[in-house]
Amino acid sequence: MRKRVAVLTAIVVTLAAAAAGIAIAAGDDDATEAPITGNELQKASAAALASTGGGRVTGTEVGDEESYYEVEVTLDDGHQVDVQLDKNFNVVSSDADSDGAGED
């Protein structure tokens, strides 16, 4: 009987660990993010920089959960702005990250 309980406990612990690993892997958005490339990168960057009034593009993504394109712009003061664009490179929204440079 004790051997049976020990085997069942080992199985439950193993299944719980596997489920936790799957949950952690599913939460990793970086693994599925595809950067914008080619002519689309130039158009998306130009639209984002026009929206923010300058800065530099520090990240891009196609198929973002909020829009078709996302362009991350780092402003001269170190703050970051995520600019959301539709398929035609029109700005649909933008939001400043709350953890910009100089903030602790």
C-alpha positions as CSV (number, residue, x, y, z in Angstrom):
1,M,0.0,0.0,0.0
2,R,2.8,2.5,0.9
3,K,4.6,1.7,-2.4
4,R,1.3,2.5,-4.3
5,V,1.0,5.8,-2.5
6,A,4.6,6.7,-3.2
7,V,4.2,5.9,-6.9
8,L,1.0,7.9,-7.1
9,T,2.6,10.8,-5.3
10,A,5.6,10.8,-7.7
11,I,3.2,10.8,-10.6
12,V,1.2,13.7,-9.3
13,V,4.4,15.7,-8.5
14,T,5.8,15.0,-12.0
15,L,2.5,16.0,-13.7
16,A,2.3,19.2,-11.6
17,A,5.9,20.2,-12.5
18,A,5.2,19.5,-16.2
19,A,2.0,21.6,-16.1
20,A,4.0,24.5,-14.4
21,G,6.6,24.3,-17.1
22,I,4.0,24.5,-19.9
23,A,2.3,27.5,-18.2
24,I,5.6,29.3,-18.0
25,A,6.4,28.6,-21.6
26,A,3.0,29.7,-22.8
27,G,3.5,33.1,-21.0
28,D,6.7,33.8,-22.9
29,D,5.6,36.2,-25.6
30,D,9.2,36.8,-26.8
31,A,9.4,33.4,-28.4
32,T,6.5,34.1,-30.8
33,E,7.3,37.8,-31.6
34,A,8.2,38.3,-35.3
35,P,10.1,41.6,-36.1
36,I,9.0,43.8,-38.9
37,T,11.3,43.5,-41.9
38,G,12.0,45.0,-45.3
39,N,9.9,47.9,-46.8
40,E,7.3,47.4,-44.0
41,L,10.0,48.2,-41.4
42,Q,10.8,51.5,-43.1
43,K,7.1,52.5,-43.4
44,A,6.3,51.5,-39.8
45,S,9.4,53.2,-38.4
46,A,8.6,56.4,-40.3
47,A,5.0,56.4,-39.1
48,A,6.0,55.7,-35.5
49,L,8.7,58.4,-35.4
50,A,6.3,60.9,-36.9
51,S,3.8,60.1,-34.2
52,T,6.3,60.5,-31.4
53,G,8.1,63.5,-32.8
54,G,11.4,61.8,-32.9
55,G,13.5,59.3,-31.0
56,R,14.8,56.0,-32.3
57,V,13.2,52.7,-33.1
58,T,14.3,50.1,-30.6
59,G,11.9,47.2,-31.2
60,T,9.3,46.1,-33.7
61,E,6.7,43.3,-33.9
62,V,4.3,42.0,-36.5
63,G,1.0,40.6,-35.3
64,D,1.0,42.3,-31.9
65,E,-2.0,41.5,-29.7
66,E,-3.1,45.1,-29.8
67,S,-2.5,45.9,-33.5
68,Y,-1.1,44.7,-36.8
69,Y,2.3,46.3,-36.2
70,E,3.9,47.5,-33.0
71,V,7.0,49.8,-33.0
72,E,8.8,50.6,-29.8
73,V,10.4,54.1,-29.9
74,T,13.0,55.3,-27.3
75,L,12.8,59.0,-26.9
76,D,15.8,61.3,-26.4
77,D,14.9,61.4,-22.6
78,G,15.1,57.6,-22.4
79,H,11.3,57.0,-22.1
80,Q,9.8,54.4,-24.4
81,V,6.6,54.7,-26.4
82,D,4.9,51.7,-28.0
83,V,3.2,52.9,-31.2
84,Q,0.4,50.6,-32.5
85,L,-0.2,50.6,-36.3
86,D,-2.8,49.1,-38.6
87,K,-2.0,47.2,-41.8
88,N,-1.8,50.6,-43.7
89,F,0.7,52.0,-41.2
90,N,-1.9,54.3,-39.6
91,V,-1.4,55.0,-35.9
92,V,-4.2,53.4,-33.9
93,S,-2.8,54.1,-30.5
94,S,0.4,54.8,-28.5
95,D,1.3,54.5,-24.9
96,A,4.4,55.4,-22.9
97,D,5.9,52.7,-20.8
98,S,5.7,53.6,-17.2
99,D,9.2,52.5,-16.4
100,G,11.2,55.0,-18.5
101,A,14.8,56.0,-17.9
102,G,15.5,57.9,-14.8
103,E,12.6,56.4,-12.9
104,D,13.3,53.9,-10.1
